[in-house]
Structures are given as structure tokens and as C-alpha cells.
Amino acid sequence: MIPESIQHYLRRHGVRFERYWHPRAVTAQELAQALHVSGWRVAKSVIVLADRQPWIFVVPAAGTVDLRRVREILGVRTVRLATEEEFSRRFPDCEVGAEPPFGELYGLPVAVDESLSLTERLLFRAGSHEEALEMRFQDFATLEWPLVASFIQEQPRHLAHMPQPELESHAPA
């Protein structure tokens, strides 16, 4: 179930949204399959540490965050994926792995891959592995004011789950 805090946040800001119940889906690709939509239509939240500052990066379920591009775009020295232990406390009302892209609600900056800005409606998790939320991209952008840039890479499916190393710039600080 979508946490009340998220529903209240959206209603307080006058954002219209649709809720979709589905069989339990742990990965964003499983969510796309459960809802019978393309993995490029489902957005997933990826928590990234950029110079130790957590960010929510929102990318298509079928995409992978390119950490080198993130480092370049943000102009930071180090970038890596956050561990569940590092971010789960920031989302106390959400199931781990079902973090929503609402940085304003959870006190985190948000970045959205520009490919999603071309989608009229976003479909994503909102704290639950059994219910998804859909809203207009424009409403999301007005609500969150995310950084919009191109930072995904496409990988073969069998490589998508490999751990990514921390990237460190060799330029002087």
C-alpha cells in the first residue's frame, strides 16, 4: 500500500495520480511485466551518493545509471550507488527497494533522466512492492523541480545487476 505520507504530500500539492495494484514485484522490470508495460515506461528510483550526498536518480526501469556521467554532470569527486543500509532510514514508511522519487518529501535532491521527460505519464513505485503510482511528468517536474539530464546507459540484461565501483576523479580538489 502507498504510505499515507506520500498520498498526503501529493494531495496537499494538488497532484492528480492513479494507483495500480499488482502482484508483488521486487524489481522495476518485474513491475513493468506485472503491469504489462514497457520497461522504458516505468521509472525507478536509484539512490546515489555523490561526494557522500545522497541523491534520487530517476531512470527508466530498462536503463542503468551511468556513474561517470553523473560525476561529470554534478561536478563531484566521488559517485557510487548507495547501499540499502545507507538509505533505508531516509524512507521509514516505505518498503526497502520501493523508494519513491519524491526528494522534496524525503529531503533529497532529485535528478531525472531526460528520456523520461519525453514521457507524458510516469509510472513508478511509491513505497510499496504491490502498488504503483502514475502521474503526469509535468506534475512531477513542477512538484520536485528535478535536475533533468542524460545519465543512463543501456546494458545487456545479464549485466544490469553487477555492482558498480565507486568512481573517483583524479583532478585536484
NORLINNOR-V69118 format. One record per pair of residues at least 24 apart in sequence whose ideal C-beta (glycine too) atoms are under 6 Angstrom apart, sorted by the first residue. I is the first residue (numbers start at 1). J is the second residue. D is the distance in Angstrom with one decimal. If there is no record, write none. Layout:
i=[I | I]
j=[J | J]
d=[D | D]
This chain:
i=[1 | 1 | 2 | 2 | 2 | 2 | 3 | 3 | 5 | 6 | 6 | 6 | 9 | 13 | 15 | 15 | 17 | 17 | 18 | 19 | 20 | 21 | 24 | 24 | 26 | 28 | 29 | 32 | 41 | 42 | 43 | 43 | 43 | 45 | 45 | 47 | 47 | 49 | 49 | 50 | 50 | 50 | 51 | 51 | 51 | 54 | 54 | 55 | 56 | 56 | 56 | 56 | 57 | 58 | 58 | 59 | 59 | 63 | 64 | 64 | 64 | 66 | 66 | 67 | 67 | 68 | 69 | 70 | 71 | 73 | 77 | 78 | 78 | 79 | 80 | 81 | 94 | 95 | 95 | 98 | 98 | 98 | 98 | 100 | 100 | 103 | 104 | 110 | 110 | 111 | 111 | 112 | 112 | 113 | 113 | 114 | 114 | 117]
j=[128 | 131 | 126 | 127 | 128 | 131 | 93 | 127 | 93 | 100 | 126 | 127 | 105 | 143 | 139 | 143 | 133 | 135 | 134 | 131 | 132 | 131 | 129 | 130 | 129 | 61 | 61 | 61 | 123 | 123 | 116 | 122 | 124 | 99 | 101 | 82 | 87 | 80 | 82 | 74 | 76 | 79 | 76 | 77 | 78 | 82 | 108 | 109 | 101 | 103 | 108 | 110 | 111 | 101 | 112 | 113 | 152 | 152 | 153 | 155 | 160 | 151 | 153 | 164 | 167 | 167 | 151 | 151 | 167 | 149 | 169 | 166 | 168 | 167 | 166 | 164 | 127 | 128 | 129 | 125 | 127 | 128 | 129 | 126 | 127 | 144 | 144 | 144 | 146 | 146 | 147 | 146 | 148 | 151 | 152 | 148 | 150 | 148]
d=[5.6 | 5.9 | 4.6 | 5.7 | 5.7 | 5.4 | 3.9 | 4.5 | 5.3 | 5.9 | 5.1 | 5.7 | 4.8 | 5.6 | 4.8 | 5.8 | 5.3 | 4.4 | 4.4 | 5.9 | 4.6 | 5.4 | 5.2 | 5.3 | 5.9 | 3.4 | 5.2 | 5.2 | 5.9 | 5.1 | 5.6 | 4.9 | 4.3 | 4.6 | 4.8 | 4.2 | 4.4 | 5.5 | 4.9 | 5.0 | 4.5 | 5.1 | 4.3 | 5.6 | 5.7 | 5.9 | 5.5 | 5.1 | 5.5 | 4.9 | 5.2 | 4.7 | 5.0 | 4.5 | 4.5 | 4.7 | 5.0 | 3.7 | 5.4 | 5.0 | 5.7 | 5.5 | 4.1 | 5.7 | 5.0 | 6.0 | 4.4 | 5.2 | 5.4 | 5.0 | 4.7 | 5.8 | 5.0 | 5.0 | 3.8 | 5.7 | 3.6 | 5.9 | 5.4 | 4.2 | 5.4 | 5.5 | 5.2 | 4.4 | 5.7 | 6.0 | 5.6 | 4.9 | 4.1 | 5.7 | 4.2 | 4.4 | 5.3 | 5.8 | 4.9 | 5.3 | 5.0 | 5.4]
